């Protein structure tokens, strides 16, 4: 069975990965504020997603289907509704859609890319912000529980930008 690191290396070289990396890189100043490159941030979220899906569905990627991935995301959305956070569903969709599409295209899971797209479209229909990279970053870095101790650092950056929705929707040129 392939390790997450070896799967992730293939994913990073894939056409599914590149559009998100390009979008992140074009958000001028975001990586400086966050302190993480897209490669590091996406791998951190991707690793957690992979572990969570493996725990929910089964250890082997071969057990993963579009339906089981959808069931997991529906559960995440339900958990999201309970505690009022958005990160729980946004991260798995922003990273999960291209990641699971890559896994399907390369036949590492028991699904077709079109099936993954259909499941993700349903999740995004119920939660339109779930597929948005800027909304994901806003949710990730403006939720006090996730940023406590991180956002109140002593660097020269204005940490209040994380709460500024306009900053994430319209990054500085």
N, C-alpha and C positions, 0 to 999 in steps of 0.2 A: 504494500500500500504506500502510495506517495505521501511525502510529508507536506505540511502546509507550505513550508519555505520553498520546496521545489515546485509546487503548484503555483505559488505566488510569483515565482521568477518567470514562469511561462506566461502568466496573466499580464505581468508588467510589460512584456514584449508584444502583447496582443493588440489588435485593432479595437477591442472593447475597452481597453484601459486608456488609450491615448486621448480620447476626447475630454475625459474628466481631468486628466493631468494638464492638458492645454488650457481648459477653462480655469482651473485653479491658478496656473502660472500667469494667466492674464489678469487675475484679480490683484492688481498692483499693491504691494505692501502687505498683503494678507499673510504670506509665509513669514515675513519679518515680525508681524504682530503676534501671530500664533506661536512662532518659534519652531515650527515643524515644516519640512518640505512636504509636498504632496505624497511623495513616495513613502515617507515615514508615517504621515497621518493616515493615509489609505491602508497601509499595511497593518497599522494598529487596529483600525476599525475592522478591516477584513479578517484579521486573525481572530478577533472576538466573535465576529459573525460566523466564521467557519466553525469555531468551537461551539457556539450556541446551536447552530444547525446540526452539528454532529451529535450534540447532547439531546436535542429534541427529536431528530429523525433517526439517527443511527451513526455509528462511528465511520462506516464505509460510505464514501461518496456515491458508490454504486447504488446505495439505498435511497438516495435523494431523488425525488420526483418533483415536477412542477407543483403538483397538488400538495405535497408535504411541505415544500418551501412556502407556498401560499398559506397553508395552515399555520405555520410558524409565524409568518408576518401578520396574519390575522390575530394571533395570540399576542404578539408584540403590540399591535394597535390597541387591543383591548387593555393591555397593561398600561399603555400610553394614556388611554382615556381615564383610567383609574387615578393615576398620579399626576395628570395634567402636564406631563412633559411631552416634547415633540421629538427629542433626540432618538428615543427608542425605535421609532418607526422610520425616521428620516435616514439615519445612518445605514440600516440594513437595505433600504431601497436605493439610496444614492450609490453605495458601494456594491450592494448585493445584485442589482440588476446587471451591470456589466460583468461582475464576477461569475454569477450563475449562468449567464449567457455564454461566457467563455467556457465554463465547465461543460455546458450542454453541447456547444459546438465541437469541442474536443472529445466528446463522448466519455467524459469522466463522471457524469451523473446520468441517471435514467430519465432524461427529458430532452426535448428538442428546443432550440433557441426560440422558436415561435411560441411554444408553450410557456416558457419563462416570460416572454414579452406579454403574453395574455394575462398571466398571473400578476405581473407588475402593473399592468394597465388597470386592473381591478383595484389593486391597493391604492394606486395614485388617484383613481376615480373617487374613492372614499376619503382620501387624504391628499388633495392636490399638491400640497407643499412637500410631500414625501420624496419626490424625485428631484428636488431643487438643491443644487450644491450650495448656493448662498444661504438658503433657509436651513440647511443642515449645519453649516458652520455657525450661523447665528444661534441655533438651538444648542449646539455643542458648547459654545463658548460664552453663552449668556445665562446659562442655568446655574444658579449659585452652588448647587450641590456638586456639580462637575468641575466648577472653577474655583472653589474655595481654596485659598492658599496659592493659586496659580495666577489669578488676575490681579492680586494686590501686590505684585512684585515691585521692586525698586528700580526698574529700568526707565528709559526715557520715553517709552511709548504710552500713549493715552489709552489706558485700559477701558475707558468708557466707550470706545468705538464698538466694543462687542455688543453693547446694548442698542446701538444705533442701527435700526433696520435699514435706513437709507444707505449706510456704509456698505452693507452686504448686498443690497440690490443694485447699487450703483457705485462700484469700487472707484477709488480715486484714479484718475488717468495718470 
